[in-house]
């Protein structure tokens, strides 16, 4: 007889980047879908509404792991590569300046990983990988390199964000799931430029009667309202930031 007698559903969100409108759209969709637990995989506040986004996460009282931008908001944003690097650094510095003591304390207390028991199956939740919150796990990451990132862990599930790209990949006995990004889901058009898709992304892991399923989900919301919020926030380089979004 199977030990599983009913569905257990875990919602995964990641890379909110201070986009409160996108977070609210995802939370409404998760409520409609019905989940038992929720976990956030980090990079929560660097964006147009850093303080309000943290306040909303605190209300949810769900586990949150620390992302690289969460660390940078406390420690200072390092030099970033490419033409967009200085702009992103300015936005990170601005986001950090918006935080009060309560928000700073929240980020400072975030753990590097959280382990969740999903009806008997271990779900290891990280930002980049078990090795580092700046590791990128892609569909094309070589198996040997991925094994090094797993740092000796062999969970049934590895939930990891950071890349802003949705992913479901099997590696040995571990199913790796990236829910994509709530606040800045990446899009690569044919010319290879990095753009932002006009929706919010998340995932749901389900165990039901011994069967495991992964849903990679997207939900639309009012991007024009988001861009208005960004312009009114005082965040630097908002017109450049707005130009990165793909039209819906």
PyMOL commands that set and color helices and strands:
alter all, ss='L'
color gray80, all
select helices_A, chain A and resi 20-33+50-60+68-75+85-97+101-108+143-150+223-233+238-243
alter helices_A, ss='H'
color red, helices_A
select strands_A, chain A and resi 8-13+37-40+63-64+114-118+121-126+157-160+167-171+174-178+186-188+194-196+200-208+211-219
alter strands_A, ss='S'
color yellow, strands_A
deselect
rebuild
show_as cartoon
